[in-house]
Every structure is written in structure tokens, then in C-alpha cells.
């Protein structure tokens, strides 16, 4: 995912420096070429050898160290970098960069980098909220530095407050958002539905389906990483919504219908990937009076057809994409759905196909438009999400 990308990690003097070893490992696993800069203070918290072992590169600390690969190391690395992450960022280094001070290898290299730079402050919460530090962070933001907000929790001294460095996965996700993909969806508003709705029978039981939400969430994540402004309307999902999307919960089919239709007009692309229950229990006075479970009979009524409502109210220039899960006559049934629901594309798959369907991490999809039919091979749902977005961009 990050193959061919150069990531520079700038580690400063904070107890949270230990998290950067795993961050470097995760980035290497994604294919990035990782280089680490450290301040002298940072070496008191973690040994440079740790980073050198993980990255395969010399960890740069001393501006005047003559044991390096290039003649002007900080300039060469600055030119190569696709992104710089300063984490943990101490109050001292934040202040120096904000004031243009470059007095060591880390600050000198950061100052020379023309690429995107992210800053993740980590310190005692009283330091973080010192007006001077707050002003320096705002100053960096005004110069185009991305600011990763500190987490709240127990700090190194036992205090509770904000100032914690976010988890490694969050730091990596910030980097992926910036450089993993071209921003071909920048400026687009995309709404995605995901997961299974639940229709209550009584306070204990409900009707639902086997949808895990993985495909819809993969689509939301892919669109976000490609620059789109994403709204995710989700029912019950087995995986957490991705960062940087506007996630809205919708437990029932009615709730999902209302949430989607309230936002539909503002969207450029709407992808309905949620498995919405076709029926919901009818609640009547008679149905509430039951002698026993053995006597219980549930009257069902059809839920609102979200995809059809979207197709019928589609504005000019808007794209509507739906999903079709079939057991037989997949292409024929899905093409009829394309026409009857007034969609621009249907993503069809079969429950009978190995590697497709509910709960798994792979999918086998056929993309159906008015113009053509494109069968995709077995691939991960993350890969399938990008192929779906690629196809929508051609319409």
C-alpha cells in the first residue's frame, strides 16, 4: 500500500517514544521506506539501534555525524520524503519549529522538507494547554502542518487528561490518508451504507441478516483515502467505522431510510452496501397480547425501499450504486434491479460463490451498468472497494 513511498519519523524526547518502534514496523510492513530522526533527548527513552534494526537505515541524530550516505544528509532525505511525522512532538521541538529554529538534525531536516508534515503533540496536559504551546501549535497549523490531536487518558505521571500520543494504528492511518492513494475523489461527497439493520419483534428479539458491514466499510475507507468527504450510515457492523468519516448509526430500516434520504441531495455518489431487512414486524394492539411464545404469530410488513427511493429522486449528475446478493440468475436478476431501481451501477455477487458473501474478507463481484458487465476475480474487499470506485469514476 505504501510501496515506493518514503516516510520520515521524527522522534523527540517523550516517554511516548516507545510507540514509534511499532509505528515504524507497521509502516515497513505496508511497504514504506522508513527513515528515523531523533533528538538527543529522545535517545534517553529509546535506543537508536531499535529503529535501525526495524528500518534498515542509520538513525540520524547528530547534524555533524560524518558516517552517512549522502554529502548533505538532511537535504537529501528532505527531498526524498513523501511525508514527515513528528511524533511524539515535545513542547520544546514544537516551539523551535514554529519559530524557525533549526539547531539539530531533526529540526534542520524538517525545515528543509517541502512535503506534508504531521505533528502529534505528546506531553503533560498542563504543558499542552499552556497558552504558549497552544499558540505554537496553531502557528504550525497556519503554515500547513497537519495536527494530530492528543488522546485523553492516564499520563506518565499518573494524571488524567489529554496529552497522550495516539495509538500506533491511528498514527499510521493519518499517514495512509495523506499518501497511500492519489486524491482522485477530492471535492466529492460520498454516502455509503453498511451493515445489517435490526427489526425489533419485542424488547428482546429482532429480525436481521448475516451482513458484517465489511464491504461497506471498505468502500467508505477507500473513498476517504482517495480524498472524498464520506458519510457512513451504518447498521450493525462486525468492524469499526474508519477514521475521518462521518459515521451515523441507524439500527432499523426506517432509521436508515430517514438518515440516508435526509442527506441524499447533497451527495455526489451514494453507494448502498447495507443489507436492509425486507420486512419488519407489524406492531398492533393485538400483537402485543400473547399467551405464550408457542402461540406467537408475527405479522410482517415490507420496509421502505431505500435504493428505489434514491433512484427515483436522483438529481442530475448524481451516481447511485446498489448491491445485489443473489443465489440464482445473478446477472439477469441484478440487471433487472439496475433498471427497476433507476441505478447507475449494481455490484452483484452470489451466495453460492466461494469467497463471496457475508462475513468473509474477500468478495467476487460483477459490476453491472447500462453499458456493460465487468466480472471481477476473487479479491479482498479492500481491493474490490477501489475497483468499484474506479468504475464509478468512469460513469
C-alpha positions in Angstrom: 0.0 0.0 0.0 2.9 2.3 0.7 5.4 0.7 -1.8 7.6 3.4 -3.2 6.8 5.9 -0.5 9.4 7.4 1.8 8.2 8.1 5.4 10.4 10.1 7.8 9.6 9.7 11.5 10.9 12.5 13.7 11.1 11.3 17.3 11.5 13.8 20.1 12.1 13.5 23.9 9.0 12.0 25.4 8.1 8.7 27.2 5.7 8.0 24.3 8.8 7.5 22.0 8.4 3.8 22.7 5.3 3.7 20.5 7.3 4.8 17.4 9.1 1.5 17.2 5.9 -0.3 16.4 4.8 2.5 14.2 8.0 2.1 12.1 7.4 -1.7 12.0 3.8 -1.2 10.8 4.9 1.2 8.1 7.6 -1.2 6.8 5.0 -3.9 6.7 2.9 -1.7 4.4 5.9 -1.3 2.0 7.2 2.1 3.1 10.8 3.1 3.1 11.1 4.4 6.7 13.8 6.8 8.0 14.0 7.9 11.6 15.4 11.1 13.0 15.9 11.5 16.8 16.7 14.4 19.1 19.4 13.7 21.7 16.7 13.7 24.4 14.8 11.0 22.5 17.7 8.7 22.8 17.2 8.7 26.6 13.8 7.0 26.1 14.5 4.5 23.2 17.8 3.3 21.7 18.5 4.3 18.1 19.6 0.7 17.4 15.9 -0.3 17.7 14.9 1.9 14.8 18.0 0.9 12.8 17.1 -2.8 13.1 13.5 -2.2 12.2 14.1 0.2 9.2 17.4 -1.0 7.8 18.6 2.7 7.9 21.0 4.6 10.1 19.1 6.6 12.7 20.1 10.2 12.3 20.7 12.3 15.4 23.9 14.4 15.0 24.0 17.0 12.2 27.8 16.8 12.1 28.0 12.9 12.1 30.2 12.1 9.1 29.1 8.4 8.9 26.3 8.9 6.5 25.3 8.0 2.9 24.9 11.5 1.3 27.1 14.6 1.4 24.3 16.8 2.8 22.1 14.2 4.6 19.3 16.4 5.8 18.8 17.9 2.3 18.9 14.5 0.6 16.4 13.0 3.0 14.2 16.1 2.8 14.0 15.7 -1.0 13.2 12.0 -0.8 10.4 12.3 1.8 6.8 11.9 0.9 5.7 12.7 4.4 7.2 13.6 7.8 5.6 12.6 11.1 6.9 14.4 14.1 5.8 12.1 16.9 5.9 12.3 19.8 6.3 16.0 19.4 7.6 17.7 22.6 6.7 21.3 23.6 10.4 22.1 23.0 10.5 20.9 19.4 7.1 22.3 18.6 8.3 25.7 19.8 11.6 25.5 17.8 9.9 24.6 14.5 7.2 27.2 15.0 9.9 29.8 15.4 12.1 28.6 12.6 14.9 27.3 14.8 16.9 24.5 13.2 19.7 23.6 15.6 19.9 19.8 15.3 19.4 17.1 12.6 15.7 16.7 13.3 14.7 20.3 13.1 17.1 21.0 10.2 15.6 18.2 8.1 12.0 19.1 9.0 12.7 22.7 7.9 14.1 21.5 4.6 11.2 19.2 3.8 8.8 20.5 1.1 6.4 17.6 1.7 3.4 17.3 4.0 4.3 17.4 7.7 2.2 15.9 10.5 2.7 16.9 14.2 1.5 14.7 17.1 2.0 16.5 20.4 2.6 14.4 23.5 3.2 15.9 26.9 1.6 16.6 30.3 -1.8 18.1 29.8 -0.9 21.3 31.7 2.0 21.8 29.2 -0.3 21.1 26.3 -2.7 23.7 27.4 -0.1 26.3 28.2 -1.1 29.3 26.0 2.4 29.5 24.5 2.3 25.8 23.4 -1.3 26.3 22.1 -0.2 29.3 20.1 2.8 27.4 18.7 0.5 24.5 17.6 -1.9 27.0 15.9 1.1 28.6 14.2 2.2 25.3 12.8 -1.3 24.6 11.6 -1.4 28.0 9.8 1.8 27.0 7.9 0.1 23.9 6.6 1.3 21.4 9.2 -1.2 18.7 10.0 -2.0 18.4 13.7 -2.9 15.0 15.2 -4.9 15.7 18.3 -3.6 14.1 21.5 -5.6 11.3 23.2 -7.1 11.6 26.7 -6.3 9.1 29.5 -3.7 8.4 32.2 -0.5 10.2 31.5 3.1 9.1 32.5 2.9 11.0 35.9 -0.5 9.4 36.8 -2.6 12.5 35.9 -5.7 12.0 33.9 -6.1 14.4 30.9 -5.2 14.9 27.3 -1.6 14.8 26.1 -1.2 11.1 25.3 0.2 10.1 22.0 -2.5 8.3 20.0 -2.1 4.5 19.3 0.2 3.4 16.6 -2.6 2.4 14.3 -4.1 5.9 14.4 -0.7 7.4 13.5 -0.4 5.0 10.6 -3.9 5.8 9.4 -3.1 9.5 9.3 -0.1 8.7 7.0 -2.2 6.4 4.8 -4.8 9.1 4.5 -2.2 11.5 3.2 -0.1 9.5 0.8 -1.5 6.0 0.2 -3.6 7.0 -2.9 -4.0 9.7 -5.4 -6.8 12.1 -4.4 -8.9 11.5 -7.5 -12.1 11.8 -5.4 -11.1 15.1 -3.7 -14.1 17.5 -3.6 -16.6 14.7 -3.9 -19.2 13.9 -1.3 -19.9 10.2 -1.0 -22.5 8.5 1.2 -22.1 4.8 1.9 -24.5 2.5 3.8 -23.1 -0.6 5.6 -24.1 -3.4 7.9 -27.3 -5.1 8.8 -30.5 -3.5 10.1 -32.4 -5.0 13.0 -36.2 -5.0 13.2 -37.4 -5.4 16.8 -40.1 -8.1 17.5 -40.2 -7.2 21.2 -37.7 -5.7 23.7 -35.6 -8.9 23.5 -35.8 -10.3 19.9 -35.3 -8.9 16.5 -35.1 -9.8 12.8 -31.8 -9.3 11.0 -29.4 -10.9 8.5 -25.8 -12.1 8.3 -24.3 -8.9 6.9 -21.0 -8.0 8.6 -20.7 -4.5 7.1 -17.1 -5.2 5.9 -17.8 -4.3 2.3 -19.5 -1.0 3.0 -16.8 0.0 5.5 -14.1 -1.0 3.0 -15.8 1.4 0.5 -16.0 4.2 3.0 -12.3 3.8 3.9 -11.2 3.6 0.3 -13.2 6.7 -0.7 -11.8 8.6 2.3 -8.2 7.7 1.5 -8.8 8.9 -2.1 -9.9 12.4 -0.9 -13.7 12.2 -0.7 -15.8 13.6 2.1 -17.5 10.5 3.3 -20.7 9.9 5.3 -21.2 6.3 6.5 -24.7 5.3 7.6 -24.2 2.0 9.4 -26.4 -0.6 10.9 -24.9 -3.4 13.0 -21.3 -4.0 11.8 -18.7 -6.5 12.9 -15.9 -4.0 12.3 -15.4 -0.4 13.5 -16.0 2.5 11.1 -12.8 4.0 9.8 -11.3 7.3 11.0 -12.0 10.5 9.1 -15.6 9.6 8.0 -18.8 11.0 9.4 -20.3 7.8 10.9 -24.1 7.8 11.6 -25.8 4.9 13.4 -29.1 3.6 12.0 -30.4 0.4 13.8 -33.6 -0.2 11.9 -34.6 0.0 8.2 -36.8 3.1 8.9 -33.9 4.8 10.7 -31.5 4.1 7.8 -34.1 5.3 5.3 -34.5 8.6 7.1 -30.8 9.1 7.7 -30.0 8.4 4.0 -32.8 10.4 2.5 -32.1 13.4 4.7 -28.5 13.6 3.3 -29.1 12.3 -0.3 -29.5 15.6 -2.1 -26.1 16.8 -1.0 -24.1 13.7 -2.2 -22.3 13.2 -5.5 -22.2 9.4 -5.1 -24.4 7.2 -3.0 -23.4 3.5 -2.5 -26.0 1.3 -0.8 -24.0 -1.6 0.6 -26.1 -2.2 3.7 -28.2 -5.4 3.9 -31.5 -3.9 4.9 -34.2 -6.2 6.2 -37.0 -6.6 3.7 -39.6 -6.9 6.4 -40.3 -5.5 9.8 -42.8 -6.8 12.5 -46.1 -5.0 12.4 -46.9 -3.7 15.8 -50.6 -3.8 16.6 -52.6 -3.8 19.8 -53.5 -7.5 19.1 -49.9 -8.5 18.6 -48.9 -7.2 22.0 -51.2 -9.6 23.8 -49.7 -13.1 23.7 -50.5 -16.1 25.9 -47.1 -17.8 25.2 -44.3 -18.0 22.8 -45.9 -21.1 21.3 -48.9 -19.1 20.3 -46.9 -16.2 18.9 -47.6 -15.2 15.3 -45.6 -12.4 13.8 -47.3 -10.2 11.1 -44.7 -8.7 8.8 -44.8 -5.6 6.6 -42.4 -4.5 4.0 -39.7 -1.9 4.8 -39.2 1.1 2.7 -37.1 0.5 -0.4 -34.1 2.8 0.1 -32.4 2.1 -3.3 -35.5 2.7 -5.3 -36.3 5.9 -3.4 -32.7 7.1 -4.2 -33.0 6.2 -7.8 -36.4 7.9 -8.2 -35.2 11.1 -6.5 -31.7 11.2 -8.1 -30.6 14.7 -9.2 -28.7 15.5 -12.3 -25.0 14.4 -12.2 -25.5 12.2 -9.1 -24.5 8.5 -9.2 -26.4 5.7 -7.4 -24.8 2.4 -6.8 -26.5 -0.6 -5.2 -25.6 -4.2 -4.3 -27.4 -7.4 -5.3 -26.9 -10.6 -3.4 -28.4 -13.5 -5.4 -28.4 -17.3 -5.3 -29.6 -17.9 -8.9 -29.6 -16.0 -12.2 -27.2 -13.4 -10.7 -26.7 -11.3 -13.8 -30.3 -11.3 -15.0 -31.8 -10.5 -11.6 -29.2 -7.8 -11.0 -29.7 -6.2 -14.3 -33.5 -6.1 -13.7 -32.7 -4.4 -10.3 -30.5 -1.9 -12.1 -33.4 -0.8 -14.3 -36.2 -1.0 -11.8 -34.4 0.9 -9.1 -33.0 3.5 -11.6 -29.4 2.9 -10.5 -26.2 3.7 -12.4 -24.4 0.6 -11.3 -25.2 -2.7 -9.4 -22.5 -4.7 -7.7 -23.7 -8.3 -8.0 -22.5 -11.4 -6.2 -23.7 -14.8 -5.4 -24.0 -16.6 -2.1 -23.1 -19.8 -3.9 -19.6 -18.5 -5.0 -16.7 -19.5 -2.8 -15.0 -16.4 -1.2 -18.1 -14.2 -1.7 -21.0 -13.4 0.6 -21.4 -12.4 4.2 -18.8 -12.3 6.9 -15.7 -13.1 4.8 -12.8 -10.7 4.0 -12.9 -11.4 0.2 -15.5 -10.9 -2.5 -16.3 -11.9 -6.1 -18.2 -9.1 -7.7 -19.7 -8.4 -11.1 -20.1 -4.7 -11.9 -23.2 -4.1 -14.0 -24.0 -0.8 -15.7 -26.3 0.1 -18.6 -23.4 0.0 -20.9 -21.5 -3.2 -19.9 -20.9 -6.0 -17.4 -17.5 -6.4 -15.8 -16.7 -9.6 -13.8 -14.0 -9.2 -11.1 -11.9 -12.0 -9.9 -11.7 -13.1 -6.2 -10.0 -10.3 -4.2 -10.1 -8.7 -0.8 -13.0 -6.4 0.0 -10.5 -3.6 0.3 -9.3 -4.2 -3.3 -12.9 -4.6 -4.5 -13.8 -1.3 -3.0 -11.2 0.5 -5.1 -12.3 -1.3 -8.2 -15.9 -0.2 -7.6 -14.8 3.4 -7.1 -12.6 3.2 -10.2 -15.7 2.1 -12.3 -17.9 4.8 -10.8 -15.4 7.4 -11.8 -15.8 6.3 -15.5 -19.6 6.8 -15.5 
